[in-house]
Structure formats: C-alpha cells, structure tokens
Amino acid sequence: MASAASQSPSRRRWRRFAMNRRGYWSLWIFLCFFGLSLFAEFLSNDRPLVIRYQGHWYFPIWHDYAETEFGGDFATAADYRDPYILGRLRAEGNFVIFPVNPHSYNSINFYINQPVPSPPTRVNYLGTDDRGRDVLARLIYGFRLSVLFGLALTVVGTFLGIVAGAVQGYFGGKTDLLLQRFIEIWSAMPELYLLIIFASLFKPSMLLLLILLSLFGWMGLSDYVRAEFLKGRNLDYVRAARALGAGNLSIMYRHLLPNCMTPVITFLPFRMSGAIFALTSLDFLGLGVPPSTPSLGELLAQGKANIDAWWLSLSTFLVLVGTLVLLIFIGDALRDAFDPRQTRDE
C-alpha cells in the first residue's frame, strides 16, 4: 500500500474526507435520497407503471390513453383512480401495477370521506393538504425541486463569484478598487424589496427566481477568491509564466485558479443549503415558485394556516431540516479535508 506522502493531493483529501464518518455517511445518504427523487415519477404517480388489459400492454407513465381503451365511455384521458376504470383493469385476466405511492403532486383525492386537510391514512400515507393533494407526493417532488434549484443557484453564484474575485485579485489597483465599491453598493440593495417588486411585475417562475437570487448570491464567495488571487499573483511561478509570454487569461485559469479552489469547494455545501433555505423562505412568503408547484415552503405555509393539521408542518420540517443538516455535515467534512493545517496520520 502506498504511503500517504506518495499519494496525490486529491487522494489524500478524499481519505481525510472519508475519515470524517459523519460527513462521509451524510454524503451517501444525501446522494441516495436525491437519486431516488430524480425518479419521482416512478415512485409517486397517479398513473400506473404497467397495465396488461385484454392481452395488450400499456405504459401510462409514458403515454396518454383514452378512457375508451379500457372500456370507458369518453375519448378523454383515462382517470386511473376512477373505481369503474380501476375495476376493469383489475378484472380477471388483467393486471395493473401502480407506483409505491399512487399519487402525483397535483392529483386531488376526490374520494376522501373527511374534511381536508385530512390526516394520514392507508390511502394517503402522510395525509393531504388543504386541497386534497397527497403530502408525501408533494414532499418527494418538492425535495427534488429544492435540491435542483439549490444546485443551479450554487453553480451560477459560484461561477460569478469566481470571475469577479479573480478579476479583482489578479489586476488589483483601480480595477479592484472600483469593483469593491460596486460590491459595497450592490450588497446594500434591499434584496427582499426587489423580489417583492419583481414578483408583482412579472409572472412568477423558477427562471426569474434563479436570476434574481443569482444577482446577489455571488458576493460572499468573490471575497475569498479575490484574497487568494491577491496572494498568488506575485508568486514566483506566476512571474515565470508571465515572463514566458503567457497571457493574463491563461495565468488566471491554468496557474492561479487551481490553487484557489479550496475555499470554493469547501463552501459549496453551505452555499447550497443557503439556496434551499432561501427558496423555502420565499415560497413560505408567497414570493417563490408559481402556484401548484410542489414546494416545501408552500407546505410550511399551509401548516401555519392549519395549526391542527400537524402532519403538514411536521413532515415538511423533518425533510427540510434533515436536508440542511446533511449538507452542513458534508461541508464540515470538506472543510477538514481541504484544511492545509491537517496533519493527522493517514
């Protein structure tokens, strides 16, 4: 087995990360849940996965079928929760396979025999919201939406922060001074008021929300990148590259940036958790995603409006807090793995 000194820096960092058992298992747990959520349509859907009816195979999850295909009277899309259609599909010689949770995020259970929001039952495992929609389905789809939005916002904010910080730190002088004054002015802008104004002017959408949050989400990271570029721009290897005729862009990208990635990587989980929390907060205030979109913040708002419906607040709270805790544990492990002062025996 190769000694720790003979291993590449990336392998040594991975070993340090794996030695932090809390962060290591948090990473795998988070990846498992996120991976499962990517197949939400196969886990929670009001359409069957497979139907065998009168000797023919049907795949409703991929294709729309008319009700007349299964003995109905109308040429409209089949409602597979209709007792008549469901009875025909389960008749002798036929069979139907539903997902584990036979509800989609926007399907309404019209066969509830109690007022909504209804408590957990064998039909709706985590109950329904105030419109009769399945809470478990909305949690699955809402978790996927939150993580994907957090990833997108993290990628965009990280890219903008790296570019701004690199330009400031490498060129310095008046460029650094002007950009610093711009950042001070821009960071003083009332972000929440701007979101309220734009929400009243434009139709709410994920793209609009991503753009607005990206405008303010890059400034925290740019300070760290700027400091690393300021520290490294006058080192010997940078002077040598400049003397050999390397251009500014080449020096920034090939020489300085790889040595400045430590703060970028270690802050990624924390930035992602902040993005998820920001989306949830805006949805809770009604300034986030469009109506009917599955959202953790919208479920929390319903729980606030229906205090007696404990299943709304409790289930959403556990999903949100669990996600943020896992990301924080991953960030702590990454910070330890990339810490240059780490000297423990590997």
C-alpha positions in Angstrom: 0.0 0.0 0.0 1.4 3.4 -1.0 2.3 5.7 1.8 0.3 8.9 2.4 3.2 11.1 1.2 3.3 9.3 -2.2 -0.4 9.8 -2.8 -1.8 12.6 -5.0 -3.3 15.6 -3.2 -6.8 14.6 -4.4 -6.5 11.1 -2.9 -5.2 12.4 0.4 -8.1 14.8 0.6 -10.6 12.1 -0.1 -9.0 9.9 2.6 -9.4 12.8 5.0 -13.0 13.3 4.0 -13.7 9.6 4.4 -12.2 9.6 7.9 -14.9 12.0 8.9 -17.6 9.4 9.3 -20.4 11.9 9.9 -19.7 13.8 6.7 -18.9 10.6 4.7 -22.2 8.9 5.5 -24.1 12.2 5.2 -22.9 12.4 1.6 -24.1 8.9 0.8 -27.4 9.4 2.5 -28.0 12.7 0.7 -27.0 11.2 -2.7 -29.3 8.2 -2.1 -32.3 10.4 -1.4 -31.5 12.8 -4.2 -31.0 9.9 -6.6 -34.4 8.4 -5.7 -36.1 11.8 -6.1 -34.9 12.0 -9.6 -37.2 9.1 -10.3 -40.1 10.6 -8.5 -42.5 9.8 -11.4 -41.8 6.1 -10.8 -42.1 6.4 -7.0 -45.2 8.6 -6.7 -47.6 9.0 -9.5 -51.4 8.7 -10.1 -50.7 6.8 -13.3 -49.9 3.1 -13.4 -46.4 2.0 -14.4 -47.7 -1.0 -16.4 -51.1 -2.3 -17.5 -52.0 -5.5 -19.1 -55.6 -5.3 -20.4 -57.2 -7.9 -22.7 -53.9 -9.2 -23.9 -52.3 -5.8 -24.6 -49.6 -3.9 -22.8 -50.0 -0.3 -21.8 -47.5 2.1 -20.2 -49.5 5.1 -19.0 -46.5 6.7 -17.4 -45.0 7.3 -20.8 -48.2 7.8 -22.9 -51.7 9.1 -22.6 -54.5 6.6 -23.3 -58.2 7.4 -23.8 -60.8 6.1 -21.4 -62.3 4.1 -24.3 -59.2 1.9 -24.4 -60.2 0.4 -21.1 -64.0 0.1 -21.7 -65.0 3.6 -20.7 -67.5 5.9 -22.5 -65.4 9.0 -23.2 -62.5 9.7 -25.5 -60.7 11.9 -22.9 -57.6 10.8 -21.0 -58.3 7.9 -18.6 -58.6 8.6 -14.9 -57.0 5.5 -13.4 -58.4 6.3 -9.9 -61.9 6.1 -11.2 -63.5 3.0 -9.5 -65.1 1.8 -12.7 -61.8 2.0 -14.8 -59.9 0.6 -11.9 -62.3 -2.3 -11.6 -61.9 -3.2 -15.3 -58.1 -3.0 -15.1 -58.2 -5.4 -12.1 -60.7 -7.8 -13.6 -59.7 -11.5 -14.1 -57.0 -11.8 -16.8 -55.8 -8.2 -16.4 -53.5 -6.6 -14.0 -52.2 -3.1 -13.2 -49.0 -2.0 -11.3 -49.1 1.4 -9.6 -46.1 3.2 -8.1 -45.3 2.7 -4.4 -47.3 5.9 -3.7 -50.2 6.1 -6.1 -50.5 9.9 -6.1 -48.9 12.7 -8.0 -48.0 16.1 -6.6 -51.0 17.8 -8.3 -53.6 15.0 -8.1 -56.6 15.6 -5.8 -58.1 12.7 -3.9 -61.9 13.2 -4.5 -62.8 10.1 -2.5 -61.8 11.4 0.9 -64.6 10.8 3.5 -63.4 13.7 5.8 -62.6 17.4 5.5 -59.3 18.5 4.1 -56.5 18.7 5.1 -57.1 15.1 6.1 -54.8 13.1 8.5 -52.6 10.2 7.4 -54.4 7.1 6.2 -53.6 3.9 4.3 -54.5 5.8 1.1 -52.6 8.9 1.9 -49.6 7.9 4.0 -48.8 11.4 5.2 -52.3 12.9 4.8 -53.5 15.5 2.4 -53.1 19.3 2.2 -55.9 21.8 2.2 -56.8 21.0 -1.4 -56.8 17.2 -1.1 -53.4 16.7 -2.6 -51.1 13.9 -1.2 -48.5 15.3 1.2 -46.0 12.6 0.6 -46.0 13.1 -3.2 -45.6 16.9 -2.8 -42.7 16.3 -0.4 -40.9 14.0 -2.9 -41.3 16.4 -5.8 -40.7 19.4 -3.6 -37.4 17.9 -2.3 -36.3 17.3 -5.8 -37.2 20.8 -6.9 -35.4 22.4 -3.9 -32.2 20.4 -4.5 -32.1 21.1 -8.2 -32.8 24.8 -7.6 -30.1 24.8 -5.0 -27.6 23.2 -7.4 -28.4 25.6 -10.2 -28.1 28.7 -7.9 -24.9 27.4 -6.4 -23.3 26.8 -9.8 -24.3 30.2 -11.2 -23.3 32.1 -8.0 -20.0 30.2 -7.8 -19.2 31.0 -11.4 -20.0 34.7 -11.0 -18.1 34.8 -7.7 -15.0 33.2 -9.1 -15.0 35.5 -12.2 -15.5 38.7 -10.1 -13.0 37.7 -7.4 -10.4 36.6 -10.0 -10.6 39.9 -11.9 -10.3 41.9 -8.7 -7.4 39.9 -7.2 -5.3 39.5 -10.4 -5.5 43.0 -11.8 -5.7 44.9 -8.4 -5.3 48.6 -8.4 -8.1 50.7 -9.8 -9.9 47.6 -11.1 -10.0 46.2 -7.6 -11.0 49.5 -6.1 -13.9 50.1 -8.5 -15.3 46.6 -8.2 -15.0 46.8 -4.4 -17.0 50.0 -4.3 -19.6 48.4 -6.7 -19.9 45.4 -4.4 -20.4 47.6 -1.4 -23.2 49.5 -3.1 -24.8 46.4 -4.6 -24.8 44.5 -1.3 -26.6 47.4 0.3 -29.6 46.9 -2.1 -32.7 45.7 -0.3 -32.9 42.2 -1.8 -36.3 41.3 -0.3 -37.9 44.5 -1.6 -36.6 43.9 -5.1 -38.0 40.4 -5.0 -41.4 41.8 -4.0 -41.3 44.4 -6.7 -40.4 41.9 -9.4 -42.9 39.4 -8.2 -45.6 42.0 -8.7 -44.4 43.0 -12.2 -43.6 39.6 -13.7 -45.2 36.2 -13.7 -43.5 34.0 -11.0 -41.2 31.4 -12.5 -38.2 29.3 -11.5 -36.0 31.1 -14.0 -36.9 34.6 -12.8 -36.3 33.5 -9.2 -32.9 32.0 -10.2 -31.8 35.2 -12.0 -32.9 37.4 -9.1 -31.1 35.4 -6.4 -28.0 34.9 -8.6 -27.7 38.7 -8.8 -26.9 38.8 -5.1 -25.5 35.3 -4.4 -22.0 35.7 -5.7 -20.6 38.4 -3.5 -19.7 36.3 -0.5 -17.5 33.9 -2.5 -15.8 36.6 -4.5 -14.1 38.0 -1.4 -12.3 34.6 -0.8 -11.3 34.2 -4.4 -10.1 37.8 -4.5 -7.9 37.2 -1.5 -6.4 34.0 -3.0 -5.6 35.8 -6.3 -4.1 38.8 -4.5 -1.8 36.4 -2.5 -0.8 34.4 -5.5 -0.4 36.9 -8.3 3.2 37.9 -7.3 4.5 34.4 -6.6 7.5 33.1 -8.5 5.6 30.6 -10.7 3.2 33.4 -11.8 6.1 35.7 -12.6 7.8 32.9 -14.6 4.6 32.2 -16.6 4.3 35.9 -17.3 8.0 36.1 -18.4 7.5 33.2 -20.8 4.7 35.1 -22.5 1.6 33.5 -21.0 -1.5 35.7 -21.3 -3.5 37.0 -18.4 -6.4 34.6 -19.0 -4.1 31.7 -19.2 -2.3 32.6 -16.0 -5.6 33.1 -14.2 -7.2 29.9 -15.5 -4.2 27.4 -15.5 -2.0 28.6 -12.7 -3.9 30.7 -10.1 -7.4 29.2 -10.2 -6.4 25.6 -9.3 -4.7 26.9 -6.2 -7.7 29.0 -5.2 -10.3 26.2 -5.4 -10.0 25.2 -1.7 -12.4 27.9 -0.4 -14.7 27.4 -3.4 -15.1 23.7 -2.8 -15.4 23.8 0.9 -18.2 26.4 0.7 -20.3 24.6 -1.9 -22.5 22.6 0.6 -23.0 25.7 2.7 -24.0 27.7 -0.3 -26.3 25.0 -1.5 -28.0 24.8 1.9 -28.4 28.6 1.9 -30.0 28.4 -1.6 -32.5 25.7 -0.5 -33.4 27.7 2.6 -33.8 30.9 0.5 -36.2 29.2 -1.9 -38.2 27.7 1.0 -38.4 31.1 2.7 -39.6 32.8 -0.4 -42.2 30.1 -1.1 -43.4 30.4 2.5 -43.9 34.2 1.9 -45.7 33.6 -1.4 -42.8 35.1 -3.5 -41.3 32.0 -4.9 -42.5 29.4 -7.4 -45.8 29.6 -9.2 -48.9 28.2 -7.6 -49.5 24.4 -7.7 -45.7 23.8 -8.0 -44.6 21.3 -5.3 -42.7 23.3 -2.7 -41.5 22.8 0.8 -42.2 26.4 1.7 -45.7 26.2 0.4 -46.4 23.2 2.6 -45.0 25.1 5.6 -47.3 27.9 4.8 -50.2 25.5 4.8 -49.1 24.1 8.1 -49.1 27.6 9.6 -52.6 28.3 8.2 -53.8 24.9 9.6 -52.3 24.6 13.0 -54.3 21.5 13.8 -53.0 19.6 10.7 -49.7 18.6 12.5 -48.8 16.3 9.6 -48.2 19.2 7.3 -45.7 21.1 9.4 -44.0 18.1 11.0 -43.3 16.1 7.8 -42.1 19.2 5.9 -40.0 20.3 8.9 -38.2 16.9 9.1 -37.5 16.9 5.3 -36.1 20.4 5.3 -34.1 20.2 8.5 -32.8 16.8 7.5 -31.6 18.1 4.1 -29.9 21.1 5.6 -28.2 19.1 8.4 -26.8 16.6 5.9 -25.4 19.4 3.7 -23.8 21.1 6.8 -22.2 17.8 7.8 -20.8 17.4 4.3 -19.5 20.9 4.3 -17.7 20.3 7.7 -16.1 17.2 6.3 -15.0 19.0 3.1 -13.5 21.9 5.2 -11.5 19.4 7.2 -10.3 17.5 4.1 -9.1 20.7 2.4 -7.5 22.3 5.5 -3.8 22.7 4.8 -3.1 22.5 8.5 -4.4 19.0 8.7 -1.6 16.9 9.9 -3.1 13.7 11.3 -1.7 10.4 10.2 -3.5 8.9 7.2 
